[in-house]
Amino acid sequence: MTSGQSGEDELSAVMASAGDPGAATSMSGQKMSQILRQRAQEFLSSRKHANNLVDIIGMWESYTLACILTIETIFGEVLKRGDMYVERTISLTISEPTAEMSYTNWLRNCYEEIWVKILNSIEDSRNAIQMQALTTAIKLMAAEGKSPLEPVENVEYYFPLHRLKPIIMKLLSPEKENFTLIARFQEISNYSDALYFTWKCLPSLTPKRQPQNVYIRNLLEFVHKLPLPQDNNSQNGTNGSQELLCGPQQVAGGFKYDYSSARKALNKVWSCIMHWELTPQLHKQLLVVLLERVMPHLEKPVLMTDFLMDSLDIDGPIGLLALQGVFVLVTKHNLDYPNIFTKLYSMFEPEILHTKYKARLFYLSDLFLSSTHLPEALVAAFAKRLSRLTLVAPPEDILIILLFIGNLLLRHPGLKRLIDHPQGNEEELGTNDPFLMEERDPLQSNALLSSLWEIKGLQYHILPSIATAARFIREPLPSIEYDMASALERTGGHIFDNELKNKVKDIMLTFERPSSMALPKGERILQYWQLTTMH
């Protein structure tokens, strides 16, 4: 018996037992993969093995992963050879299809059938099958783009949009979060054509009516992962070349990335999103996507003013994120917001130090207070409030706050009187401080009547790094400001990382090297042990 006959017998046995789950799983996945690869090679080598494809598709439910890989091999080669290509012609007479045409139509039907199975496999509960189904779908889409099934208008370039749209629909599921799959799909953004047509598809997949919350999360994550380069050079380097998923890499009159069209698609999607009702968690996610991905590409960013103002009134991370959006509108779009410093002042509460977005607050506040033309009483209120927060702040935040206060003192030399206030000493101010911490208006907080006694107290902090940093208050201030951006990059886990890198000396656990399992010499328990053994 030949090896081919042996493979047929093994596959036939598995097919016969496909209705029995126990029998179907009796054969190892590796053995089944070998048999399927062999059957795929037979199918590609000769049409007399055409039924191999039917057998492979029939095993999909039992050996999904192996079948997906096998189908990818088969139809990748079939598309490359053009076996499914049909030249559409107008015929005035009805004639029986030839054997060649019948085979081509059968092959195309099988191709459509496996596309349905691959798309359904993207929703599989097993992560490995999901990932492989998505990868195979993209590879087959790319192969079909390079080798279309029918004549196309632009013979130099073709992209199968009818394949891309169902893939995106599966990723934007209203039933389950697909963040892992979306992260894998993000790799497609390396190709200019795939990225462009993804943006073009997205408006038609964004409902105007309120969708499910899971769908909103998937859509926001999808928009967050997809870049929107303004030109090909910004995406693929400076040589003007572009990497394409479908078609030749360089063709005259072929694909051309159109930023304005992609931007218009993004604006359509965002206009729908802004009409939806959002939970606090979705509200926060939307603000992150708006600030980090969408806002630079909006046609009229000032239309976000009402939304950002309403978000600014919400305490916690939502108000903090909205502050960044307001800052963009104020600095780049001439938005007038007279109460911005009062709102910024009210955000410096102890709770904000325990959120993941606190670095943004420090960075934006440093930018807001960078002007030397601000009222001295206003800046003094910020310096005093920050100084008070050092009493309850985590160690890494104390270091940032000290740098921030140092910058404020450098910009406004008149605030140096807060270091040594003429009215009373630090002990008196500590017990009877005129500063009103609960006052919401910074100009009414009496900060100029107080002093930075909290920082002087930090000079005796238990951590040497904080004690050293707090000594700046009794030394001449530097001539240049501290770089808050670089300082914020080093916050977080850098203290722990530095401690791990430090060389720790070996700690002596015993003074005498043990010679046996007995207790060390001199232990008091030994005398009692001897008495016990003697009895």
MARTORFI-946765 format. One record per residue: residue in three letters; x, y, z of N, C-alpha, C in turn. Coordinates in steps of 0.02 Angstrom, whole numbers, plus 50000, padded with zeros to 5 digits. Last residue first. Layout:
<zapas>
AlaXYZXYZXYZ/...
</zapas>
This chain:
<zapas>
His508715054653935508155050853962507875046053910/Met509615060353845509875056053898509315051953928/Thr508795068153766509095062253736509375057553789/Thr508455078253856507935073953827508225067553800/Leu509665084353883509305081153937508775076353911/Gln509955089153755510375084053784510025080453841/Trp508955098853742508965093153695509385087453723/Tyr509325107853836508705104153846508665098153800/Gln510485112353777510515109253843509885105353858/Leu510035118053656510455112153655510465108553723/Ile509405129853673508975123953668509375117453669/Arg510365139353667510145137253733509715130853730/Glu511745138053559511015138553564510785135753631/Gly513095135253550512885140853591512145141753597/Lys513195129753381513495129853447513275136053486/Pro511665125953293512325129253301512545129253374/Leu510955109253290510905116453301511585119553310/Ala511345097253159511255099453228511205106953233/Met511685093253035510985095353044510845097753115/Ser513325100653026512865095053020512155097853026/Ser514035112253028514395106153009513935100253001/Pro513795129252984513525122953012513895116852984/Arg514885142053025514665137652971514395131153000/Glu514315155053127514715149053121514445144753065/Phe513415165153116514105166953129514575160953121/Thr512185166952987512475163353044513195165453053/Leu511895176452889511345173752928511585169852989/Met512465190852821512685185052858512105182552902/Ile512055196152662511895196752733512075190352768/Asp512965203752534512725197552563512625198452638/Lys512355219452474512875215352505512565209052534/Val511645223152320511525222052391512065217452418/Lys511725235052199512055229052224511955228552299/Asn510245240652118510785241752167511075235052190/Lys509175236752045509815236952011510395237952060/Leu508115238252131508285231552109508975231252077/Glu508075251952144508265248052202508455240952182/Asn507635255452016508305257452038508535253452098/Asp506345250252019506835247551973507545249251993/Phe505745258452116505815251352129506335248152083/Ile505825270552047506145269952112506265262552129/His505075268551932505805269251925506155268551992/Gly503705266951923504085261451951504835262351949/Gly503395283751932503075277151931503525272051963/Thr504485294051829504075292551887503785285551882/Arg505145297651716505525293551764505115291751826/Glu504315305851648504475299351618504825294751667/Leu504335317251725503745313051728503875306251697/Ala505565322651687505475320451756504875315751762/Ser505335326251556505815320851569505745318251640/Ala504375336451582504225330751539504695324951553/Met504985346151662504455342051690504315335851648/Asp506495351751689506125348751633505605343951660/Tyr506645366751783506685359451779506265357051721/Glu507395381951721506845378051748506985370551742/Ile508945389551774508495387051722507965382651755/Ser509665392951887509525398251838509035396051784/Pro509105387052050509485386651987509265392051938/Leu509125396252206508765392652154509185392352090/Pro510165393352347510005397652289509665393552234/Glu509285384152477509865385452435509675390152379/Arg508165380152537508625384052579509265385652541/Ile507485372952444507145378852471507615383152513/Phe508125361552415508195367052367507915373552395/Arg507855351352499508345356252523508445362052474/Ala507065341852442506735347352478507215352652501/Ala507955332452392507595336752344507275342752379/Thr508365326352512508845330052472508495334852424/Ala507165320252552507485325152596507985329452558/Ile506985311552444506505317052455506815322352500/Ser508085303152458507975306652395507505312552404/Pro507965297452588508495302252573508375306252510/Leu506465296152674506805294252612507335299452595/Ile505995302752786506355296552797506715294252734/His506285320652790505905314752768506335308452775/Tyr506705332952823506835327752872506445321352855/Gln506265341252727506985340452732507185335152782/Leu504915342852743505135337152702505885336252704/Gly504795354852810504725348752848504955342652810/Lys504915363452705505455363352754505415357152798/Ile503705360952645504315358752611504905358652660/Glu502815366552735502775359352722503415356752690/Trp503005380052734503295376452790503275368852779/Leu502905391052640502995384052618503315379952674/Ser501665402152711502345400452690502365393152670/Ser500415415252690500675409052720501405408052699/Leu499905425452622500005426552694500315420452728/Leu499685420852495500235425552505500375427052579/Ala498515413252508499155409852500499745414452513/Asn497165415852525497645418752573498335415452568/Ser496215412252432496475406952476496975409552527/Gln495655419352330495395420552397495675415652449/Leu496195414952213496355421752233496105423452303/Pro495645402052196496345402752217496525409852240/Asp494165396552257494435402052218495165403152240/Arg493875386852350493895384952279494205390252235/Glu494545382852507494315388252464494405386252390/Glu495155373452585494495371852558494215377252512/Met496325379352630496375373752584495695372252551/Leu496855394452660496205391052661496205385452608/Phe498165399952764497975397252698497335393252705/Pro498585403352889498035407252860497795404552793/Asp498905391153011499065393352943498475397252914/Asn499295387253143498795392353130498925395453061/Thr500275377553142499695376553186499135381453171/Gly501175382453049500945375653044500325374353086/Leu501455395253094501065394553033500795387453025/Glu502235392053207501605395653215501155394853154/Glu503315385753145502915382153195502235385553204/Glu503885395353062503545389653032503095386053082/Asn503495411853130503935406453108503515400653082/Gly502865428253077502875422153117503345416953088/Gln502955435652935502455435552989502475428753025/Pro503865433852830504045438352886503565437952945/His504295417752772503775422852779503935427352839/Asp505295411052674505385413752742504895419452751/Ile504575406952559505065402552590505175404552663/Leu503805417052513503455411452543503935406752578/Arg504665425452449504495427252517504085421852552/Lys504725420952321505245418552367505095420452439/Leu503845426652237503585421352280504105418652328/Gly504525435152154504205437952212503925432752260/Pro504935427552043505415428552099505085431452162/His504215417151952503955422751991504405423852052/Arg504935406851898504575411351852504335417651888/Leu505455400452011505915403351962505555408351917/Leu504315395952074504725400952108505215404252060/Leu503875386551980503455392351995503865397852030/Asn504925377151987504805380951925504385387151937/Gly504725372452118505345375852101505265379952037/Ile503505365952103503535372052145504175375952130/Phe503955355352020503445359951997503465366552036/Leu504845348652104505095351752042504605356952016/Leu503925344552201504475349052220504775352452158/Ile503115336052127502825342152154503375347152173/Ile504015325552101503755329552046503475336152071/Leu504215320752232504785323252193504555327652135/Ile502925316652265503245322152303503825325052264/Asp502735305752183502365311952168502665317952206/Glu503515296152244503695298352177503345304752157/Pro502855294952374503535297652367503705300052297/Pro501135301152373501625295752369502325298652357/Ala500525314452483500675311752416501155305852421/Val500285321452597499905315152588500075311752522/Leu501085332552595500995329152660500655322452652/Thr501005338152471501585333952484501525330252550/Leu499915346752474499815339952449500405335352462/Arg500495358752512500075355152560499965347852539/Ser501125362252392501525361052452501135357152504/Leu500015364352312500465358852297500895357052357/Arg499555375852377499125369852374499545363752358/Lys500625384652355500435382752423500015376452424/Ala500625385852215501225383552250501055381052320/Phe499335390852192499525384352165500125381552203/Ala499455403252258498945398452280499105391452255/Ala500435409452182500575407852252500075402752279/Val499735411752064500285406852064500465404752135/Leu498845421652113498605415552083499135410052085/Ala499675431952157499245428552206498985421952179/Glu500235436152038500665432852087500255429152138/Pro499445433251880499455436651946499855432651997/Leu500545430051740499985428251783500025431951849/His501625432051662501175437751669500555435951711/Thr502385421151633502625425451688502175431451700/Ser501665405351597501695412551583501935416451644/Ser501485392551642502145394351616502225401851602/Leu500355386451684500655391351729501345393551705/Phe500075377351582499595382651597499915388251637/Leu501185368651596501095372651536500625378551548/Asp500945363151721501575366651710501535371051648/Ser499735357051694499755362651741500395366551733/Leu500135346851608499705352251582499725358251628/Tyr500925339051698501215341751636500805347651610/Phe500025335751800500635339451815500925342751752/Leu499045328851723498865334751762499485338851778/Arg499745318051671499475323051625499315329551662/Ala500005310751786500565313751750500335319151702/Lys498755305751821499015311351859499615314651825/Tyr498095294851769498185300651725498485306651761/Lys497835285251862498355283751813498515289651768/Thr497665291652030497395289851964497965288951915/His498055296952149498005289652145497655287452081/Leu497985310352151498655307452152498645299952146/Ile496685313952164496955313952096497645310752094/Glu496435314152301496205308452262496515308152194/Pro496905326752348497295320552362497075314652320/Glu496735338652213496475335452273496885329052286/Phe496755348952103497305346652145497025344552213/Met495665354352041495845347352025496385344652071/Ser495555367652068495115363052105495285355752093/Tyr496415373351975496585373552046496185368452086/Leu495695371751857496325368151865496525367851939/Lys494645380651884494505373551875495145369351884/Thr495365392551889494975390451947494825383051943/Phe495875392951761496345392151817495985390151881/Ile494735394451680495135388451674495605387451733/Asn493835404651667493865401151731494295394951730/Pro493855409451534494145413451587494235409751653/Tyr494185403951388493895400651447494185404051508/Asp494145404851219494185409151278493815405751336/Leu495115396951096494535396551139494645400851201/Asn496065396050991495855402651018495215402351059/His496605384250953495995386250919495675392450951/Lys497735381451027497765380650955497155383250917/Thr497465384251163498125386051134498135385851058/Val496135380051186496365386651207496985388751170/Leu496105366951137495665371951107495885379051125/Val497055361051221497165361151149496735366451116/Phe496405362651345497055365851333497215366351259/Val495305354451327495205361651332495855365351320/Gly495975342051329495625344251269495495351751269/Gln496445342151460496925341951405496595344251340/Leu495245341751530495675347551537496185347851480/Ala494765329151507494435334751473494865341051476/Leu495555322251598495655321151526495335326851486/Leu495005327251718495715328251703495855327351628/Gly493685322851713493825330051712494545331551695/Ile493965308951718493605311751662493735319251657/Pro494625306251842494995305751778494635308951719/Gly493735318151949494135312151936494465312251868/Asp492125325751913492725324651953493095318451931/Ile491545335451781491525328851814492175327751851/Asp491735346751710491385347451774491335340951812/Leu492265342751591492715345951639492395346751708/Ser491205338551517491645333351546492095336351600/Asp490715350851477490295346551520490725341251554/Met491805354651398491605358751456491175354751505/Leu491785344851298492355345251343492195349351406/Phe490545347851237490675341251265491245341451315/Asp490765360951194490235359451242490355352751276/Thr491875358951102491915363351161491395361551213/Met491905352250985491995348151045491965352351109/Leu491915361650889491275358550902491305353950964/Val493225364650868492865368950916492165366150931/Pro493695356450766493795354350836493395358450886/Lys493205352350624493015358050666493085356050740/Glu493855340950576493785346750532493615353050572/Leu495085331750666494395334250661494375340450617/His496355327250687496075326150620495355328650614/Pro496755328950819497135332450766496825331850697/Met495765320450886495715327750886496135331150833/Val496055306450883495555309450838495635316950831/Arg497075301650972497035299450903496625304050858/Glu497115306951100497715303751074497685301951001/Leu495855312551124496465316451135497065313451099/Leu494925302351091494865309051063495525312851067/Val495345291851173495385291151100495355298051066/Val495055297751299495735295551283495825294951207/Leu493675299651288494125305451295494845303551278/Leu493225286451282493115290851225493585296851229/Gln493545281751409493875278751351493805283351290/Lys492675289751486493395290351494493775287551435/His491455284851437491615292051433492365293151438/Leu491505271651477491535273251405491705280551394/Gln491385273851616491965270351589492055271751514/Pro490125280551626490755283851647491375280551619/Thr489245277251469489355276051540490005279651561/Leu488415287851352489015284251374489005283151449/Glu487425289151208487465289651280488015285151306/Trp487975296551053487795290851094487825292551168/His488435306550974487715306650989487505300951035/Met489755304150947489605309550993488865310051010/Ile489735294350848489915292450916489695297850966/Cys489455301750733488965296850758489105295250831/Ser490605309150720489975312750728489425308150753/Trp491545299250697491545302750761490895306650773/Val491255295150566491215290350622491145294050688/Lys491525307050499490855304150497490745299250554/Asn492885308550525492415313550551491695310950549/Leu493405297550454493475297950526492985302950557/Ala493095301650323492785295550350492835295550426/Lys493925312650310493195313650306492825307650335/Arg495155306250314494975310850368494225312050368/Ala495135299550193495155295650255494945300050314/Ser495135310650107494575306050105494545301850169/Ser496355316550139495745320450148495125315850149/Tyr497315306750104497205308450174496535312050184/Asp497445294150001497095300550002496925302250074/Tyr498665284949915498365286449980498075293549980/Lys498385276549769498655282649796498285284249860/Phe498725262749660498425265449721498785271749743/Gly499235266849496498915262249541498625265749601/Gly499985274049405499265274849403498895270149449/Ala501215262049406501025268649379500265268949375/Val501685254149556501365253749491501165260749469/Gln502505245249672502555251549635502245250649566/Gln502055232949722502255238249768502295245049734/Pro500555225549654501275226849654501435232749700/Gly499175220049763499475222749703500225223749709/Cys498895223749933498645220749871499005224049812/Leu499645230550027499425223750042499215220149979/Leu501095240449999500405238849984500255231650002/Glu502075253650052502005246350053501265244750047/Gln502765266749960502225264450003502165256849996/Ser503995279949950503745273249934503195271349982/Gly504545291949992503945292249950503675285449931/Asn505575292150079505755291150009505145291049963/Thr505345293050211505405299350175505555298350101/Gly504115281850284504785284550274504775290850232/Asn502785278750289503245273850261503945276550250/Gln502085289350348501945282450368502495277650346/Ser502465301150297502425300750370502315293650394/Asn502335298550161502995299250189502995298550264/Asn500965298550136501325292250134502005292750166/Asp500105308950256500375307550190500755301050194/Gln499515308450378499295313750333499575312950263/Pro498915293350451499465297550427499215302550377/Leu498135287750569497865291350512498415296050486/Pro498085271350649498365278050636498025281250576/Leu497055262150755497205263750685497505270750678/Lys496775261150889497335257350863497525259350793/His495635269150907496245270850944496855267350915/Val494685262450833494905269150810495565271050844/Phe494585250950915494775250350844495035257050818/Glu494125256251035494785252951034495035252350962/Leu492885260650990493365265451016494075262451017/Leu492315248150954492415253350904492925258450927/Asn492265241251077492655238651020492815243950969/Arg491415249751149492095248551172492535245951116/Ile490255248651071490585255151078491305254251101/Tyr489945235051088490115237551021490485244251026/Val489635235351223490205231351201490425233651131/Asn488475243051225489085245751255489705241951234/Gln487555243451069487735240251132488395243151158/Pro487075259851001487245252650997487365249851067/Gln485895271650956486285269251012486425261851006/Arg486035275550779485655274350840486115271350894/Lys486975275250681486795281750708486395281050773/Pro488355263550674487635265150675487505272150704/Thr489615260650566489485264450628488745266450629/Leu489905255450446489825250650500489675254050567/Ser490125265950362489545261750347489415256650402/Pro491345271050414490715274750422490095270550410/Leu492345260750378492115261650446491465265650452/Cys492875260150251492335255450269491985257450334/Lys493885269450251493325270550206492735266050224/Trp494785263650341494455269950359493835271150315/Thr495145252950258494845251750323494475257850347/Phe495755259250152495105256150140494765254150205/Tyr496955263550218496495268350186495805265350177/Leu497545251550259497365256650308496845261450279/Ala497775245250137497335242150186497095247150238/Asp498675254350078498025253150047497545249950097/Ser499795254450165499425260550151498725259150123/Tyr500165243850295500045244150222499575250050207/Asn500185244350429500825245250396500745245850320/Ser498945240750473499065247950462499745249350432/Ile498925227750507498745229250438498875236650421/Glu499135227250641499715226150598499575227750525/Gln497885227750697498255233950692498865233250647/Phe497465214950716497255218250654497645224750643/Arg497955213150846498255209450790498085212750723/Ala497085221750914497805222950917498175219250862/Ile495895215250888496005221950859496745223750861/Leu496075203750964496025203150891496155209950858/Thr496065209651092496645205751069496645205150993/Phe494795215451100495385219751103496005216051077/Asn493435212151085493935209151041494575213251041/Glu492085207951189492645212551176493185208951137/Lys490505202951122491115201351159491665206351140/Glu489385208551056489285203551108489905202151150/Pro489545216150944489145219050999489075214451059/Ser491145217050864490595212950889490205216650944/Leu492085221350768491645226050804491025222350829/Leu492595210150704492995213350757492565218050799/Lys491605207750609491735202750662492135205750719/Met491745219150530491125217950566491205212850621/Ile493005217050474492925222450523492285221550562/Ile492645206350389493155205350440493075210650495/Pro491705212250301491485207150349491995205750405/Lys492635221450233492065223850274491815218450322/Leu493545214050156493765217850214493185219550261/Arg492835208650051493145204050100493335207850163/His492425219249977491895214750001492175209450048/Leu493605225149934493245228149991492715223450019/Pro494965220249869494315216949880493955219549942/Phe495745231249759495705229449830495005226449842/Tyr496895232949626496225230749648496255228949722/Tyr497765240049489497695239249561496975237449578/Glu497805239549352498435240249387498375239149462/Val496555239249300496945233149292497605233449331/Asn495145244749357495835246949360496285240749358/Glu494055235749341494115241849301494835244349299/Val494345217949323494225224049363494345230149319/Pro493765201249298494085207349271493885213449313/Glu493835190749446493515193149386493895199249360/Leu494625187849552494245182349524493915184249458/Pro496315194649559495585195149562495235189249529/Ser497665193849637497405189549583496645189549586/Lys497845203249735498365202649684498145198449625/Gly496685201149809496825207749782497345207549727/Glu496855188049849496315189649801496405196549771/Ala497895189749939498005185649879497465187049826/Ala497265197550036497835200249999497965196449935/Met496305188350079496095194750050496655197850010/Leu497145178650132496735177050073496475183350039/Lys497675186050239498115183450187497725181650124/Ile496525188750315496905194350286497365191950230/Ala496155175650349495685179850312496065185650279/Thr497265171450425497115168250361496645172450318/Thr497125179950537497725180150495497595177150427/Leu495885175650587495975182650565496585183250519/Ala496175162250616495645163850568495715170950542/Gln497165163750714497345160750649496815162250596/Met496425169850817497005173150788497165170450719/Gln495435159850844495255166750826495825170150789/Ile496225149050882495825148650821495615155550798/Ala496775153951001497225151950946496845151650880/Asn495635156051083496035161651061496475159951001/Arg494035149551068494745147951077495175153351045/Ser492775153251029492965154551099493695153251113/Asp492615161650871492705155650911492935157450982/Glu492495171750781492085172250842492155166150887/Ile493235167350677493485173250713493105174250778/Ser492455157550623492985155450668493295161350705/Asn491655164650536491345162050597491875159850648/Leu492615167050438492335172650474491995170450539/Ile492835153750395493385157550424493115163450465/Lys491575150450343491845146750400492415150550434/Val491465159450237490975159550291491235156050353/Trp492555154850162492565161750189492055162450246/Ile492135142350122492665142750174492735149850201/Glu491165146150029490975142250088491515142850142/Glu491895152349930491415156349968491205152650032/Tyr492605141049887492965146849913492495151249954/Cys491615132949836491995130649895492355136449927/Asn491265140949728490775139649780491115137149844/Arg492445140249653492235146749680491715145849736/Leu492405126849617492955129349658492775136049691/Trp491285126549536491295122549598491835125049645/Asn491725134849432491165136949474491135133149539/Thr492785126749384492925133449410492355135849455/Tyr492075115549341492575114849393492735121649426/Ser491295121449241490975118149297491465117449355/Met492285125549151491885130549185491525127549246/Glu492765113049111493215117849142492835123149181/Ala491665107449050491935104349110492395109049148/Thr490515120849004491045115948991491285112949057/Pro488765122749013489435124549034489925118949021/Glu487735123648867487945119848926488645121948947/Ser487075139648820487435133448806487625130148872/Ile486135151448743486205147648805486525140948788/Thr486715166148659486445159348658486575155948724/Leu487355177948675486655178248653486335171348653/Ser488415182948806488255177948755487515178148740/Ile489675192748865488955192848850488825187948792/Thr490845187248988490675189148920489915188748911/Arg492075187349110491365188449098491255190849027/Glu493165175549150493115181149105492375181949086/Val493675170549306493145169749256493115176149215/Tyr494805161549408494675167549368494165166049314/Met495235151049481494535153149491494355159249450/Asp496565149249452496105143849435495375145749443/Gly497685157449470497115159949431496615154649412/Arg498755154649549498755151549482498175153949439/Lys498395161649663499015163549628499025160749557/Leu497265154649703497205161549681497815163749641/Val497885142449737497365142649685497275149749659/Glu498735146149843499025143849780498525144149723/Gly497765149849936498305154449920498625152649854/Phe497025138449946496745143849907497245149449896/Ile497965129950019497635127949956497415134049916/Thr498385137050133498875134550084498545133150017/Glu497145139250196497565144950177498085142950125/Ile496765126150221496385130050172496785136150149/Thr497695123050321497705119350257497335123250203/Leu497345131750424498015132150395498045128750327/Ile496035127150447496145134050427496835134750394/Cys496265113850488495915115150425496025122250401/Ala496895115750611497265112450557496935113750489/Leu495825121950681496465125450671496855122350613/Thr494775112050679494695118750650495365121950634/Tyr494345097950678495045100250676495065107150644/Ser492945097350682493345093250727494065095650732/Glu492445106250587492215106750656492655102950704/Trp493115102450466493205109050496493015109250570/Met493015091550385493355090550449493415097050489/Gly492485095850266492065091950310492365090850379/Ile493575101650205493055106150230492605102450279/Ile494225089550169494545094350216494025099050246/Asp493325083950078493495080450140493785085150192/Val493365093449977492735092150011492865088750078/Leu494685091949937494465098349965493815097550003/Asn494705079249884495085080549945494865087049979/Asn494075079249764493665077749823494045078649888/Ala495105080849673494685086649690494275085449753/His496085072949620496005072949693495575078749716/Lys496155075749490495825069449506495735068649582/Arg496915086849475496195087849484495825081349499/Ser498465087949563498055084649512497315085649528/Ser499105096149655499505092949602499075089949547/Leu498205100349749498525105349707498905102349649/Phe497845088149808497345092249775497665097249728/Glu499075084249866498765080149813498255084149774/Gln499225094349959499715093849904499435089549848/Ala498135091350042498165097750007498655097549949/Arg498505078950094497915079350051497895085950012/Gln499595083150171499695078450115499105078750067/Arg498965091350263499465094250217499575089650158/Leu498175081650327497855087050289498345090350241/Ile499155073750388498715070750339498395076150295/Gln499725083150475500135079950423499705077050368/Ser498645085950557498935091350516499355088450460/Met498475073850622497955076150576498225081650530/Lys499605073550701499515068450650499005070650598/Gln499335084650783499925084650740499865079550684/Gly498175080750851498145086450805498735086550758/Ser497875062950855498215068950879498175074450826/Met496305054950861496905056250823497225062850845/Ser495185056850941495665051550958496325052550921/Thr494205065350909494785068250944495305063050962/Ala493285057250849493575062550809494185065450842/Ala492855048950951493265046150898493605051450858/Gly492135058251028492695054551058493145051651004/Pro491155062950939491675067450963492275063850993/Asp490585055750797490735053850866491285058250892/Gly490545060050668489955061150708490055059450781/Ala491735055750615491655062950630491045064350672/Ser492085043350574491945044250646491835051450665/Ala492335044950442491795040550461491595041350534/Met493445053150445492815055850419492235051550440/Val494385044050494494195049850535493535052850511/Ala494435035350387494235032950453494025038650498/Ser494885043750287494225040750281493975038150348/Leu496165046450334495675051850331494975049150324/Glu496715033650321496695036850386496175042450387/Asp496595031150183496255026750230496185030050299/Glu497395041450132496675041350116496295037050165/Gly498635037850182498345044150203497595044250190/Ser498795025850112498775025650185498455032050211/Gln498875030249982498305026150001498225025850076/Gly500085037149993499485040849976498855037049996/Ser500985026950019500855031850072500235035850058/Thr500295011049958500695017149953500535021750010/Met500434994050000500005000050000500455006250000/
</zapas>
